[in-house]
């Protein structure tokens, strides 16, 4: 029976959102959290971008060390042979790629201004796939940008060519959030039956249906006999109105009526990590979690109506579909309103030792303490806010990796 896998694109689609951004250390922490949750693959960045290269290399090094395992780390690249060459020049050890090109007549006409036609699009994709294979790529996903506005016959032709030349998955991109659950189910099932390739479902939320479309698309892929790879982002962050929220989608797959009995996850997801991950992403992106956000919003388990309060006190299942502990909530959060010592770009050794001592990190000598402090200072310069405990622990445990993450090479 085909299965459902999750590919998180927070570090690609999320960070390219207007007014958003993460430091390289924060992106690395996202990858660490995704690995802990059991996410199959993280689209961790752009291997053709100069300022990303050391970050990408560092995360691949963490993977070799067994720290970022078993999660796959995949890069996003335009489907051109030239970009493939650049990607492997800057990040030689990358092994998982998604190659993206526009497929709708609107995009082909509007973006290429008459310089490309459908045949050119297919050939560009083929050349890119062949180039990626020649460099040793272990998995290749081919992205059909604006697939939801692409002629279905051409989409089948495009997907068949990708499969013939060695692509492992087709990413169906509902780039403008144009689909609905009924249309995407039909299209994805048609692709699965006519192409015979695993399908990624990448949905945007312009009409508020990204999660519903993702689940319906996954159903279509499995009903058509193929594995489904759902693209998600933490807290639904993404371009314009966002992408499919990872936690909402995972809950829909595992909790919604009549779904779990037939449609199974290929890799279990630890939902108890969700609360911590959502809070970190909110802090790092500086975007509050909406109070009505499923599972992690302030009101997700709040009850005021007399009938509801009475019912939930008698039996939580009366008015709660799942327990708050299932998504990692329940611990009391303490806020110290007295003296506070923060990490910062101007921190001194005394205050820093105090902070690290509170999280049980002790240094063998002053030289080691000053080395870690200097890295923490640089990290604060990048983030422009105090580091969370996990970031401090990461720097203390992997100082050489942290140094690489905090290094930016001038443009060459």
Buried (B, 14 or more C-beta within 10 A) or exposed (E): EBBBBBBBBBBBBBBBBEEBBBBBBBBBBBBBBBBBBBBBBBBBBBBBBBEBBBBBBBBBBBBEEEBBEEBBBBBBBBBBBEBBBBBBEBBEEBBBBBBBBBBBBEBBEEBEEEEBEBEEBBEBBBBBBBBBBEBEBEBBBBBBBBBBBBEEEBBBBBBBBBBEBBBBBBBBBBBBBBBBBEBBBBBBBBBBBBBEBBBBBBBBBBBEBBBBBBBBBBBBBBBBEBBBBBBBBBBBBBBEEBBBBBBBBBBBBBBEEEBEEEBBBBBEBEBBBBBBBBBBBBBBBEBEBBEEBBBBBEEBBEBEEEEBEEBBEEEBEEBBEBEBEBBBBEEEEEEEEEEEBEBBEEBEEEBBBEBBEEEEBEBEEEEEBEBBBBBBBBBBEBBEBBBBEBBBBBBBEBBEBBBBBBEEEEEE
